[in-house]
Amino acid sequence: QVQLVESGGGLVQAGGSLRLSCAASGSIFSINRMGWYRQAPGKQRELVAGITPGGTTNYAESLKGRFTISRDNAKNTVYLQMSSLKPEDTAVYFCNTLPSLYVWGQGTQVTVSS
């Protein structure tokens, strides 16, 4: 059974930083692009960033320069380093393959206060 477990969220002031982690089942991690997604209250889930097994990355245009996605294939873990956080970044953050193929995990809440 595929499992996706996100962690690292929390409450941070505007301008602060957070690093999110996602541990994924090894069976899916090594061969798939992985993505970070987020869902703000009352909004649809959106793609934040993606990364191929080889490390090629892509980002939502509005987030370029503030967010960095990376992966550690040996640990089956994908990371999202977020900096210069804004209140509008407040959301639940999820990881999944890209495109999303598996049941979503619980996500990790990121709250940015002004």
C-alpha positions in Angstrom: 0.0 0.0 0.0 1.4 3.4 -1.0 1.8 5.8 1.8 2.6 9.5 1.7 3.4 11.2 5.0 3.9 14.9 5.1 5.5 16.8 8.0 7.2 20.1 8.9 4.3 22.5 8.8 3.6 25.0 11.5 2.8 28.6 12.3 5.3 31.2 11.0 5.4 35.0 10.7 5.3 36.6 7.3 8.9 36.6 5.9 9.8 33.5 7.7 10.8 30.0 6.4 9.7 26.4 6.7 11.0 23.2 5.3 8.4 20.5 4.6 9.2 16.8 4.2 7.3 14.0 2.5 8.2 10.4 3.0 6.9 8.2 0.2 6.8 4.4 -0.3 9.9 3.2 -2.0 7.8 1.4 -4.7 6.6 4.7 -6.1 9.4 7.1 -5.3 12.2 6.0 -7.5 10.3 6.0 -10.8 8.0 8.9 -10.5 8.0 12.6 -10.7 7.0 13.9 -7.3 5.0 17.0 -6.5 4.1 19.3 -3.7 0.5 20.6 -3.8 -1.4 22.9 -1.5 -5.0 23.6 -0.7 -6.1 26.8 0.9 -9.5 27.2 2.6 -12.3 27.4 0.1 -9.9 26.9 -2.9 -9.0 24.0 -5.1 -5.8 22.0 -4.6 -3.0 23.4 -6.7 0.4 22.3 -7.8 3.2 24.1 -6.1 6.3 22.4 -7.5 7.5 19.2 -9.1 10.7 17.2 -9.4 11.7 14.3 -11.7 13.7 11.3 -10.4 16.8 13.0 -12.0 16.2 16.3 -10.2 14.7 18.5 -12.8 12.3 20.9 -11.2 9.3 23.0 -12.1 7.4 25.6 -10.1 4.1 27.4 -10.1 5.1 30.7 -11.8 4.0 32.8 -8.8 6.2 30.9 -6.4 9.5 30.9 -8.3 12.3 32.2 -6.3 10.7 31.6 -2.9 10.1 27.8 -2.9 12.7 25.1 -3.7 11.8 21.5 -4.2 14.4 18.7 -3.7 14.5 15.0 -3.2 16.7 12.4 -1.5 16.2 9.2 -3.5 18.1 7.2 -0.9 15.6 8.2 1.8 12.5 8.2 -0.5 11.8 11.7 0.7 10.9 14.9 -1.1 11.4 18.3 0.5 9.9 21.8 0.0 12.0 24.7 1.3 9.8 27.7 1.6 11.2 31.2 2.3 9.8 34.8 2.4 6.5 33.3 3.3 3.3 35.4 2.8 -0.1 35.1 4.5 -1.5 33.9 1.1 0.8 30.8 1.4 -1.4 29.6 4.3 -2.7 26.2 3.2 -2.5 22.5 3.8 0.5 21.2 1.9 0.4 17.7 0.3 2.8 15.6 -1.7 1.9 13.0 -4.4 3.3 11.8 -7.6 3.0 14.2 -10.6 0.4 13.8 -11.9 -1.3 12.6 -8.6 -1.9 8.9 -8.8 -2.4 7.9 -5.2 -4.6 8.5 -2.2 -3.7 11.8 -0.6 -2.1 11.8 2.8 -3.3 14.1 5.6 -1.0 16.9 4.6 0.8 19.4 6.8 -0.7 22.7 7.8 1.2 25.9 7.1 -0.1 29.0 8.6 1.6 32.4 7.9 0.6 35.3 10.1 0.9 38.9 9.0 
